[in-house]
Amino acid sequence: MSKTIIISNRLPVQLQISEGGLTAKPSVGGLATGMKSVHHGGESLWIGWSGLTEEDTPVELIPEIDRALAAHSCAQVPLNNTEMEGFYFGFSNRTIWPLFHYFLEYTEFELEFWNIYKSVNQKFADAILEKTKDHDIIWVHDYQLMLVPQMVREKRPDATIGFFLHIPFPSYEIFRTLPWREEVLQGLLGADLIGFHTYDYERHFLSSARRLLGLEVSFNDIYLQNRVIKVDSFPMGIDYEKFHNAAKASYALTGKERTDLQKKMDDHKISAPGTKLIVSIDRLDYSKGIAKRINAFEYFLNKYPEYKEKVRLIILAVPSRSNVPQYKLLKREIDELVGRINGELSTVNWTPIWYFYRSLPFESLIDLYTSCDIAWLTPLRDGMNLVAKEYIATRIDKTGVLILSEMAGSAYEMNEALLINPNNFEQQADTLKTAIEMPKEQQMARNIFLQNRLRRYNVEVWANEFMNSLKAKQNGEATFVSQKWSPAIQDNIINQYKTAKKRLLFLDYDGTLVGFHKDPQKAAPDKELYNLLDTLHRQKGTTLFLISGRDKETFAKWFLNKKYNMIVEHGVWISRKGETFKLLEKVKKEWMEKITPVLESFVDRTPGSFIEEKNYSLAWHYRNTDPDFGEKRATELNTVLTSLIGNDDISVLNGNKVMEVKSSNVNKGRAATRMLSEKEYDFVFSIGDDWTDEFMFQELPSSAVTVKVGLKKTQAKYHVEGVSRVRELLKSFTNI
């Protein structure tokens, strides 16, 4: 029976060593809560760091720690102080965290950090490989482990792997500044399913995959040679009932049962009736916009002085990464801001800001949520921001106003909140006034929608939706009409090949026998390919045709002395056994004078594109352009050419980063069927990677073996992963 394997930087268990003893208790909140429905019983295993470095772990306690973790279905990846310094405090939190939150000024690109990050990711991958079986489902979490999916994939190619990023994924322009950008993308692409909180993060990732790796992206699918990776958004929810029920319980408490914090806020409301309390809860992090929020509050009080002594801002800043220099500076800045504003604006009966730099127990958080009339959350960039959802969940009487930064991932789901730009003080001041003055009926109308949505899409639904989508990927190949070329299929085809007396092979060139090159003239055949083609060409009973959209001059230079049979320019020219190329079809070329200026204008307006002029066709290549811009220009060119051509006997072929204009009566399918009609063959084989090869697959008889290179929609019977697999396949034809 397969298991679910969860991998994160930290385990959902807190270990404490005291007086030689060990205690282990489950963590609460966050990811640990969300994964309850996935991580339970003996059906799952959670792999991560225990929270204790090797230096802090007595050797004699290691077996006991392993047993304690196993009792919670967990297994540890041991890390030492050096690894934590470079992997977690270094690359994860001084490179990836600031970069992905758009703080380039805080981003450090240190090679030592990167090398340790790689080695620790390999440690996690090795732990996964050691503790999993082939059919287990693997779910990797967050930015600390972005290389793990591909590291596991390399050793276990048929594994089912999911990855979820809990922070924003930045725009291409930001991400491209990372020196190791390709390695990070390739690491993530080891997964079958990659999840983000919002569509924007998903879109940024797809754009980076297209632009930096040149991969084909269709909607939310990324096509590699041997796999299709699904990219999707899954907005993370909260444990709604936990917060809602805790708020109910808090309301039910009376007198001495109430917490000290609750009593203080109750006293405040009695002494200053009508005063509005505004709560602001964040980790102390530069991405949260705390300093800007404090400045915006001062601006509000100065713009609307009538609200002095009638509002109070309660700031809870939870300590975070206090040993990192930027965080030390941020704490000092906030301390000074709060001190100055309180010093300048306070009166005998009123202090504008209550500031807490600490963690509060869960009960006190609930007290803050239920007692404050307004929640004001203004992150400059935030993957989700669950505090916004927690505040709404605790509003038992459905009153309360949420002011939320539009830069938070949760803003996409919470349109009923008052959304603001955290950099716009004028807007924030006006929005605070709106929130303070909002009638209860309007507050309740907004919160009813928000609560219903949060109750439906809670954290367990989030986890289950991701898992269901990942499990669906296990059967993903069923979406393809063609079958994956397998050892069993290969054995059957080789059998047919061996017993056949006369065989006919049609082999496409670019993308099939050789990989694509930015300069098409540099994709020349290598020694291995020559040897392979020589063997097939000389094989008794086998007729080999190279069939390509290439121009005859290039193929003559590469292959004429080899005396291969060749069909080029999609079926315009033919050369048999080293003869000079001859026209296979009667074609016109008068139209080229009319089309050339159009293509030239697109070259001028599309940097990196160029025209390849063949004898009877014109090709506009855009492989070297920005992928998004190139696709946009290709769509535009297709429209222009279609309107120009009209009813003329000319057609446009949309190939792999190339558009070719040629006579309509010429294509690979027509050429292949002409060759087939000349003799009787009892085995016909055709392979290609492009849209232009679909003509062959369609026109050849149903008995032919047709193979598509890559996972794309096709008329072919089978598909293989890439050029290396094509060569392996063809080598099997030589061993008879």
Buried (B, 14 or more C-beta within 10 A) or exposed (E): EBBBBBBBBBBBBBBEBEEEEBEBEEBEBBBBBBBBBBBEEEEBBBBBBBBBBBEEBEEEBBEBBBEBBEEBBBBBBBBEEEBBBBBBBBBBBBBBBBBBBBBEEBBEBBEEBBBBBBEBBEBBBBBBBEEBEEEBBBBBBBBBBBBBBBBBBEEBEEBBBBBBBBBBBBBBEBBEEBEBBEBBBBBBBBBBBBBBBBEBBBBBBBBBBBBBBEBBBEEBBBBBBBBBBBBBBBBBBBBBEBBBBBBEEBEEEEEEEBBEBBEEBEEBEEEBEEBBBBBBBBBBBBBBBBBBBBBBBBBBBEBBEEBBBEBBBBBBBBEBBEEBEBBEEBBEBBEEBBEEBBEEBBEEEBBBBBBBBEEBEEBBBBBBBBBBBBBBBBBBBBBBBBBBBBBBBBBBEBEBBBBBBEBBBBBBBBEBBBBBBBBEBEBBBBBBBEBBEBEEEEBBEBBEEBBEBBBEBBBBBBBEBBBEBBBBBBEBBEEBEBEEBEEEBBEEBBEBBEEBEEBBBBBBBBBBBBEBEEEBEEBEBEEEBEEBBBBBBEBEEBBBBBBBBBBBEBBBEBBBEBBBBBBBBBBBBBBBEBEEBEEBBEBEBEBBEEBBEBBEEBBEEBEBBBBBEBBBBBBBBBBBBBBBBBBEBBEEBEEBBEEBBEEEEBBBBBBBBBBBBBBEBBBBBBBBBBBBEEEEBEBBBBBBBBBBBBBBBBBBEEEBBBBBBBBBEBBBBBBBBBBEBBBEBBBBBBEE
